[in-house]
Amino acid sequence: MNRPQAIGLALSMALAISAGGCGGGSPLFHGAQVLSPGETTFGAGASAQIAAIDGASPDDRASRVLEDLGFGAGVAPWAGARIGIEGQNEAGLAYTGRSVRIDFRHAFQLGGRWALSLGAGGSAILPRLQGEGQSDQGAAYGPGVDVPVLIGRDFASGMYSVWLGPRAGYDHLSGSFSSLLVAPDLPEESLDLEADHFWAGGLVGVKVGFRRVHVALEVNAAWHHGQGTLGDEDASFDQVSITPAGALIVAF
């Protein structure tokens, strides 16, 4: 597969999955080793964020709204690009269907083909319309940060690699919503949302391929806590997520 064919295949996959939902999954799809200076990759795939516990009470509508926005269960498209930088560094940009994330990381060689990666990412949660069939019921957006720490190894001259490690993050959500989401029997008014979302967990991944085309599989698991206000109502939730994901990665 030559470079134009590889680019076309990756772009076609990204367009095919762009019609997917907007869940909260944000996989990394990279190992502990960094790319060589100037080397780039492009990838496209999807993740499915699954709620593992009951979470907010069905009778607490404000907390259910916050959980839906902060946790974001569902299927999400993913597309990303990365570039190697001098000094065992790497930077990346990714779109997750729910947010845009930019990150930077540094790798420490541990001997053999083992490496330790320390990174930090900043994200912007994109405005998300809320309401079943009523796109004017509100939107939420905000900044986020996360810190992944990975250890991993390449095998067979990079034909496949494995990685695992902890990852934690924080998001702040702001927005304005229709009161019909909380009290459908009362007159409609606008309610302001302000909330914080913390999460921490771990991940494991593997990448397998030949030459410049690889398939990456990754599973993230995390505990989530959200707390804030929707109008005059206090809102909070606790949730555990399992997020399997897969992508096609093409190197240039």
Legacy VTK file of the C-alpha trace (Angstrom):
# vtk DataFile Version 3.0
C-alpha trace
ASCII
DATASET POLYDATA
POINTS 252 float
0.000 0.000 0.000
1.544 3.338 -1.085
1.139 6.628 0.770
-1.848 8.032 -1.249
-3.697 4.721 -0.848
-2.983 4.668 2.901
-4.168 8.261 3.343
-7.307 7.534 1.342
-8.078 4.430 3.388
-7.687 6.259 6.693
-9.769 9.238 5.536
-12.504 6.942 4.223
-12.662 5.195 7.571
-12.868 8.528 9.389
-15.759 9.648 7.192
-17.533 6.325 7.611
-17.505 6.521 11.393
-18.289 10.245 11.607
-21.990 9.422 11.706
-21.523 7.614 15.021
-22.784 8.879 18.375
-21.076 11.269 20.739
-20.095 9.239 23.751
-17.311 10.185 26.106
-14.609 7.702 25.108
-11.145 9.213 24.516
-8.643 6.407 23.764
-4.937 7.131 23.277
-4.070 4.584 20.577
-0.314 4.980 21.094
2.252 2.930 22.946
4.987 4.007 25.344
7.576 4.475 22.587
7.548 7.768 20.677
7.834 8.292 16.927
11.176 9.160 15.352
11.712 12.919 14.768
9.593 14.016 11.814
7.701 10.723 11.535
3.916 11.108 11.511
0.888 8.879 11.916
-2.780 9.315 11.088
-5.541 7.123 12.463
-9.296 6.660 12.518
-11.544 4.411 14.568
-14.205 4.362 17.258
-14.791 3.693 20.952
-17.786 2.503 22.979
-18.105 3.884 26.509
-20.157 1.556 28.722
-21.608 2.386 32.149
-20.814 -0.357 34.667
-22.994 0.783 37.610
-26.447 2.368 38.019
-25.110 5.890 38.563
-27.481 8.789 39.263
-31.002 8.045 40.471
-33.647 8.091 37.699
-35.755 10.401 39.900
-32.957 12.990 40.173
-33.266 14.634 36.784
-30.566 17.253 37.357
-28.034 14.563 38.233
-29.117 12.469 35.244
-28.486 15.447 32.942
-25.035 15.951 34.486
-24.183 12.247 34.214
-25.214 12.159 30.576
-22.990 15.141 29.796
-20.026 14.390 32.052
-19.862 10.642 31.553
-21.168 10.413 28.009
-22.048 6.741 27.542
-22.328 5.676 23.924
-20.334 5.176 20.732
-17.858 7.845 19.652
-15.784 8.281 16.482
-12.063 8.918 16.829
-9.545 10.479 14.442
-6.035 11.550 15.324
-2.566 12.491 14.107
0.828 12.357 15.840
4.360 13.576 15.081
7.753 12.682 16.536
9.915 15.493 17.960
13.637 15.610 18.757
14.663 14.490 22.234
12.375 11.441 22.578
9.239 13.615 22.445
5.933 13.382 20.613
2.832 15.553 20.109
-0.663 14.608 19.025
-4.061 15.969 18.051
-7.279 13.940 18.239
-11.014 14.337 17.691
-13.180 12.032 19.801
-16.700 12.986 18.725
-17.144 14.755 22.059
-13.962 16.800 22.316
-10.747 17.889 20.621
-7.577 16.898 22.495
-3.958 18.038 22.056
-1.131 16.370 23.983
2.610 16.235 24.473
4.677 13.398 25.955
8.252 12.312 26.629
9.586 8.747 26.608
12.334 7.260 28.768
14.080 4.150 27.435
14.209 1.453 30.124
16.468 -1.042 28.377
15.804 -3.344 25.481
12.652 -2.195 23.739
10.853 -1.193 26.944
9.913 2.472 27.487
8.140 4.691 30.011
5.942 7.496 28.632
4.916 10.575 30.672
2.354 12.800 28.994
-0.217 15.541 29.497
-3.230 16.420 27.384
-5.542 19.400 27.145
-9.007 19.117 25.658
-11.956 21.268 24.669
-15.349 19.642 25.139
-17.469 20.592 22.152
-20.982 22.022 22.644
-23.361 19.082 22.847
-27.056 19.534 22.167
-29.302 17.926 24.756
-32.846 16.572 24.529
-34.616 13.805 22.665
-35.683 15.254 19.360
-35.511 18.813 20.751
-32.173 20.223 19.683
-32.881 23.594 21.308
-33.008 22.284 24.891
-29.413 23.203 25.646
-25.707 22.663 25.154
-22.645 22.037 27.340
-18.957 22.718 26.736
-15.738 23.305 28.643
-11.999 22.641 29.078
-10.358 19.457 30.316
-6.943 18.024 31.195
-5.627 14.479 31.581
-2.339 12.779 32.490
-1.480 9.299 31.127
1.560 7.330 32.328
2.403 4.325 30.153
4.898 1.496 30.171
5.225 -0.655 27.082
7.352 -2.553 24.646
7.789 -3.030 20.898
8.263 -6.517 19.468
9.555 -7.839 16.153
11.036 -4.528 14.998
7.800 -2.651 15.638
5.416 -5.099 13.975
3.439 -5.135 17.211
3.555 -3.400 20.576
1.796 -3.491 23.947
1.241 -0.799 26.582
-0.537 -0.244 29.883
-0.703 2.284 32.704
-2.787 4.672 34.794
-4.615 7.749 33.484
-6.543 10.501 35.301
-8.274 13.711 34.290
-10.584 16.614 35.034
-13.260 18.445 32.990
-15.262 21.581 33.713
-18.723 21.810 32.153
-20.718 24.974 31.521
-23.939 25.488 29.631
-27.532 26.630 29.522
-30.506 24.251 29.520
-34.266 24.209 29.297
-36.024 23.630 32.633
-38.149 21.000 30.827
-35.257 18.583 31.321
-35.695 18.813 35.093
-39.342 19.804 35.611
-41.392 19.073 32.450
-44.675 19.990 34.187
-43.614 23.572 34.984
-43.285 26.614 32.691
-40.090 26.586 30.655
-37.122 28.730 31.650
-33.357 28.713 31.071
-31.149 26.989 33.670
-27.390 27.510 33.919
-25.125 24.492 34.343
-21.784 24.630 36.166
-20.104 21.342 37.081
-16.787 19.561 37.642
-16.010 16.034 36.453
-13.082 14.028 37.855
-12.005 10.607 36.631
-9.173 8.134 37.228
-8.401 4.645 35.977
-6.118 2.641 33.742
-5.759 1.237 30.253
-4.166 -1.563 28.266
-3.536 -1.600 24.526
-1.952 -3.511 21.668
-0.978 -2.533 18.121
-0.370 -5.090 15.376
0.545 -4.534 11.739
2.996 -4.702 8.879
5.227 -1.998 7.426
3.319 1.291 7.881
-0.239 0.081 8.539
-1.320 -1.120 11.998
-4.512 -1.955 13.843
-4.682 -0.686 17.432
-6.973 -2.079 20.135
-7.315 -0.458 23.560
-9.482 -0.885 26.665
-9.845 1.885 29.258
-11.542 1.514 32.654
-12.164 4.449 35.003
-14.115 5.745 37.989
-15.978 9.029 37.424
-17.331 11.629 39.840
-19.296 14.687 38.813
-20.702 17.460 40.963
-22.330 20.800 40.192
-25.569 22.719 39.820
-28.303 22.929 37.187
-30.204 26.089 37.969
-31.028 25.879 41.686
-30.738 22.081 41.730
-27.648 20.322 43.073
-26.435 17.528 40.822
-23.883 14.745 41.291
-23.075 11.275 40.028
-20.589 8.436 40.476
-19.974 5.987 37.664
-17.546 3.314 36.475
-16.781 3.073 32.766
-15.398 0.392 30.486
-14.294 1.720 27.108
-13.181 -0.710 24.393
-11.823 0.959 21.249
-10.189 0.157 17.934
-8.509 2.110 15.142
-6.514 1.841 11.936
-3.152 3.659 12.210
-1.076 4.625 9.160
2.535 5.847 9.499
4.332 8.172 7.056
LINES 1 253
252 0 1 2 3 4 5 6 7 8 9 10 11 12 13 14 15 16 17 18 19 20 21 22 23 24 25 26 27 28 29 30 31 32 33 34 35 36 37 38 39 40 41 42 43 44 45 46 47 48 49 50 51 52 53 54 55 56 57 58 59 60 61 62 63 64 65 66 67 68 69 70 71 72 73 74 75 76 77 78 79 80 81 82 83 84 85 86 87 88 89 90 91 92 93 94 95 96 97 98 99 100 101 102 103 104 105 106 107 108 109 110 111 112 113 114 115 116 117 118 119 120 121 122 123 124 125 126 127 128 129 130 131 132 133 134 135 136 137 138 139 140 141 142 143 144 145 146 147 148 149 150 151 152 153 154 155 156 157 158 159 160 161 162 163 164 165 166 167 168 169 170 171 172 173 174 175 176 177 178 179 180 181 182 183 184 185 186 187 188 189 190 191 192 193 194 195 196 197 198 199 200 201 202 203 204 205 206 207 208 209 210 211 212 213 214 215 216 217 218 219 220 221 222 223 224 225 226 227 228 229 230 231 232 233 234 235 236 237 238 239 240 241 242 243 244 245 246 247 248 249 250 251
